[in-house]
Amino acid sequence: MLAPGTNQVFVTLESSTNLLNWSDATNGVYGSPDTARFFRLRQTTVPSQ
């Protein structure tokens, strides 16, 4: 949820194979079909200037 008066967020795509350790990800083809991979979007409010 956005803070009052803030209208910009930075969105990061992250991936994990164990739901504990997350790293930044980009779009593309990942691993083999035998490896479970999870994705999440994380948003960070951009500080107002």
C-alpha positions as CSV (number, residue, x, y, z in Angstrom):
1,M,0.0,0.0,0.0
2,L,1.3,3.5,-0.8
3,A,2.0,6.0,1.9
4,P,-0.2,9.1,1.9
5,G,1.0,11.7,-0.7
6,T,3.3,9.2,-2.4
7,N,2.5,8.0,-5.9
8,Q,5.6,6.2,-7.1
9,V,7.0,2.8,-6.3
10,F,10.0,0.8,-7.5
11,V,9.0,-2.8,-8.4
12,T,11.5,-5.7,-8.2
13,L,11.0,-9.2,-9.6
14,E,12.6,-11.8,-7.3
15,S,13.0,-15.6,-7.6
16,S,13.7,-18.4,-5.1
17,T,14.0,-22.2,-5.1
18,N,13.2,-22.6,-1.4
19,L,11.0,-19.6,-0.5
20,L,13.6,-18.5,2.1
21,N,16.4,-17.0,0.0
22,W,15.3,-14.5,-2.7
23,S,17.4,-12.8,-5.4
24,D,16.7,-10.3,-8.1
25,A,15.4,-11.8,-11.3
26,T,14.9,-10.7,-14.9
27,N,12.4,-12.0,-17.5
28,G,13.6,-15.1,-19.4
29,V,13.9,-18.8,-19.3
30,Y,14.9,-20.4,-15.9
31,G,16.4,-23.8,-15.0
32,S,15.0,-27.2,-15.8
33,P,11.5,-28.5,-15.4
34,D,12.7,-30.7,-12.5
35,T,13.6,-27.6,-10.4
36,A,10.8,-25.8,-8.5
37,R,11.2,-22.0,-8.8
38,F,9.1,-19.4,-7.2
39,F,8.6,-15.7,-8.1
40,R,7.4,-12.7,-6.3
41,L,7.0,-9.0,-6.9
42,R,8.3,-6.6,-4.3
43,Q,7.5,-2.9,-4.2
44,T,9.4,-0.1,-2.4
45,T,8.1,3.4,-2.1
46,V,10.2,5.9,-3.9
47,P,11.1,8.7,-1.4
48,S,9.6,12.1,-2.3
49,Q,12.2,14.8,-3.1
